[in-house]
Amino acid sequence: MTTNELIIAIIWGLTPTVLVGVIFYIVFRAVLHSDRNERKAQARIEAAERQRFERKYGASPKPAQDAPNGGPSADVDTKA
């Protein structure tokens, strides 16, 4: 086997691995970018909803909290 044949064999051997790696990088990068953009859009929507709520009710909404024992919160009617 000559040197040229050896170099060609190495290139043919590495090409599929490199191409799969490049495709994986491109796809994963696109997924991360779309997730980041989705989170930004969700934050904008939540901020607008929060402002609308504050204009209507004059206070920020309180976050939902569960009871300390992990059961339903105190404001839930469980007698139904």
C-alpha positions as CSV (number, residue, x, y, z in Angstrom):
1,M,0.0,0.0,0.0
2,T,1.5,3.3,-1.0
3,T,1.4,6.5,1.0
4,N,-1.4,8.0,-1.2
5,E,-3.6,4.9,-0.8
6,L,-3.0,5.0,2.9
7,I,-4.1,8.7,3.1
8,I,-7.2,8.1,1.0
9,A,-8.1,5.1,3.2
10,I,-7.7,7.3,6.3
11,I,-9.9,10.0,4.8
12,W,-12.6,7.5,3.8
13,G,-12.5,6.0,7.3
14,L,-12.9,9.4,9.1
15,T,-15.3,11.1,6.8
16,P,-18.5,9.4,8.1
17,T,-17.6,10.1,11.7
18,V,-16.8,13.7,11.0
19,L,-20.0,14.2,8.9
20,V,-22.2,12.7,11.7
21,G,-20.5,14.9,14.2
22,V,-21.1,18.0,12.1
23,I,-24.8,17.1,11.6
24,F,-25.2,16.4,15.3
25,Y,-23.7,19.8,16.1
26,I,-26.0,21.6,13.7
27,V,-29.1,19.9,15.0
28,F,-28.3,20.3,18.7
29,R,-27.4,23.9,18.2
30,A,-30.7,24.5,16.4
31,V,-32.6,22.8,19.3
32,L,-30.8,25.0,21.9
33,H,-31.4,28.2,20.0
34,S,-35.1,27.4,19.6
35,D,-35.4,26.6,23.3
36,R,-33.7,29.8,24.2
37,N,-36.0,31.8,21.9
38,E,-39.1,30.0,23.3
39,R,-38.0,30.9,26.9
40,K,-37.6,34.5,25.9
41,A,-41.1,34.6,24.2
42,Q,-42.6,32.9,27.3
43,A,-41.0,35.5,29.6
44,R,-42.4,38.3,27.5
45,I,-45.8,36.8,27.6
46,E,-45.7,36.3,31.3
47,A,-44.5,39.9,31.9
48,A,-47.3,41.2,29.8
49,E,-49.9,39.1,31.7
50,R,-48.4,40.2,35.0
51,Q,-48.7,43.9,34.0
52,R,-52.3,43.3,32.9
53,F,-53.1,41.6,36.2
54,E,-51.5,44.4,38.2
55,R,-53.4,47.1,36.2
56,K,-56.7,45.2,36.8
57,Y,-56.2,44.1,40.5
58,G,-53.5,46.5,41.7
59,A,-51.1,43.8,43.0
60,S,-48.9,41.0,41.8
61,P,-50.4,37.5,41.8
62,K,-49.2,35.3,44.6
63,P,-47.5,32.1,43.5
64,A,-49.4,28.9,44.3
65,Q,-48.1,27.0,47.3
66,D,-48.9,23.5,48.5
67,A,-49.6,22.7,52.1
68,P,-46.5,21.8,54.2
69,N,-47.4,18.1,54.3
70,G,-47.7,17.8,50.5
71,G,-51.4,17.6,50.5
72,P,-53.9,20.1,48.9
73,S,-53.5,23.8,49.8
74,A,-55.7,25.3,52.4
75,D,-57.9,27.2,49.9
76,V,-59.0,24.0,48.1
77,D,-62.3,22.6,49.1
78,T,-61.9,18.8,49.6
79,K,-65.4,18.2,50.8
80,A,-67.0,18.0,47.4
